Amino acid sequence: ISWMEKGEDPLQVVDLMPGDFDKQYLQLSETVRDNIFYAHRVTSPMLFGVRVAGELGGRNELKQAYEVFDRAYVAPKRTQMDKVLTTMFNATGQEGELYTIAAEPAGEDGVQLFTSGIMTRDEVRESLGLKTEQPVAMSAQNPFGWDDEADKVVFRKYGRSAEEFEELPETFAELTNPELRLVAVIRDNPKATLEEMAKGARLTTTEAANILKVMQANRLIEWTTNEIKITDSGARSIADSGGLDTEIFVLYKYGKNPDVGGPLLLDTSRDFCRFLVEENKLYSREEIDAMSRELGYNVWQRRGGWRTIAGDLA
């Protein structure tokens, strides 16, 4: 029994326990999850199969998140582990350096690479583990109606004389031109950001990041959150490539199939083949693609006449 004066508010029994435990649990769960990701420097929960509202989770977002997480957290840990394993390996009397090759979180989009002109159809098929398409040999009678004289006019517009270049064996260059340009930027400023390195090397940030990942996997550089160092292996590769001032081109020349013996030209060689051999020019991939667009057919697949097999009618 409770007594009160006239006009006073009656007594009330108030439940002090909150009633939204379900919402508090969900909030606590998200907070704990975020703290775990933050402690491990996870750039995106998508890397661990956790969908986040507002994120599409596409291939490009996943690759970018992986690159940042790998550079900020995985790479330093991997480098430490590689050094420990190398020390243990050398302690057994063996010589060598152990290192981990990082795997891509998602394969390259072959269709996108082909449509953007970065890779040819055969290169895409090879990357997918498929056999490349064999070009069909063209007959000597030119049954497709090509106008050789008109084609010669187009071929004369492109290419540069082979005498202007020095031919090098395939194994000459340890580093490509983009790699050499990136290394030059790193040498001048080891603490440069990815954007600064890409701008200095005349590359996009994605191209620069992909090249740096390959160089790090090959132990040519050590890429940490603070700076990039050129390893001893990287210095040797620079020297083997002729130094940072060397520029190497990949050009193409009309020639004989290496699987076929005999001289470059035969008595039965077509006039157009003789013309290309006498031109003695080197063409870039862009020039050959430009000729294909201008001529209306694939220049890469234009070959010589049928080869006669001795003792056979084929």
Residue pairs with C-beta under 8 A, 6 or more apart in sequence:
2 10
2 11
4 10
4 11
18 24
33 45
33 50
37 45
40 73
41 69
41 72
41 73
42 48
42 69
42 73
43 65
43 68
43 69
43 72
44 52
44 55
44 61
44 62
44 65
44 69
45 51
45 52
46 52
46 55
46 57
46 61
46 62
46 65
47 62
47 65
47 66
47 69
47 105
51 57
55 61
59 106
59 109
62 105
62 106
63 104
63 105
63 106
66 104
66 105
67 209
67 213
70 102
70 213
71 223
71 224
71 225
72 225
74 102
75 216
75 223
75 224
76 224
76 225
78 100
78 102
79 222
79 224
81 100
82 97
82 98
82 99
82 100
85 98
86 96
86 97
86 98
86 99
89 96
89 98
90 96
97 219
99 217
99 219
101 217
102 213
102 217
108 127
110 119
110 124
110 127
110 128
111 124
113 119
113 124
114 120
114 121
114 124
117 289
119 127
120 300
121 133
122 132
122 133
125 131
125 132
125 133
126 132
135 300
135 301
135 303
136 301
137 303
137 304
137 305
137 306
137 307
138 144
138 302
138 303
138 304
138 305
139 305
139 306
140 268
140 270
140 304
140 305
140 306
142 148
144 297
146 297
148 271
148 272
148 275
151 272
151 295
152 272
152 275
154 291
154 294
154 295
155 275
155 276
155 279
155 281
155 291
156 279
158 281
158 283
158 287
158 288
158 290
158 291
159 279
159 281
159 282
159 283
159 287
160 281
160 282
161 280
161 281
161 282
162 253
162 280
162 281
162 282
163 280
165 249
165 251
165 282
168 248
172 241
172 248
173 240
173 241
173 242
173 248
174 236
174 237
174 238
174 240
174 241
175 183
175 220
175 237
175 238
175 241
176 248
177 247
177 248
177 249
178 201
178 203
178 207
178 211
179 211
179 215
179 220
180 238
180 241
180 244
180 246
180 247
181 200
181 201
181 202
181 203
182 197
182 201
182 203
182 208
182 211
182 212
182 215
183 221
183 230
183 234
183 238
183 244
184 200
184 201
184 244
185 192
185 196
185 197
185 200
185 201
186 192
186 197
186 221
186 228
186 230
187 230
187 244
188 200
189 196
190 227
190 228
190 229
191 226
191 227
192 200
192 228
194 205
194 208
194 209
194 212
195 205
197 208
197 212
198 204
198 205
198 207
198 208
201 208
203 211
212 221
212 223
212 228
215 221
215 234
216 222
216 223
218 233
219 231
219 233
219 234
220 230
220 231
220 233
220 234
220 237
221 228
221 229
221 230
221 231
221 234
222 228
222 229
222 231
230 238
238 244
241 248
242 248
249 284
250 284
250 285
251 282
251 283
251 284
252 282
252 283
252 284
252 285
252 288
253 281
253 282
253 283
254 273
254 276
254 277
254 279
254 281
255 264
255 277
256 262
256 264
260 307
264 277
265 273
265 274
265 277
268 305
269 304
269 305
270 304
270 305
273 304
283 291
288 299
288 300
291 299
292 298
292 299
292 300
308 314
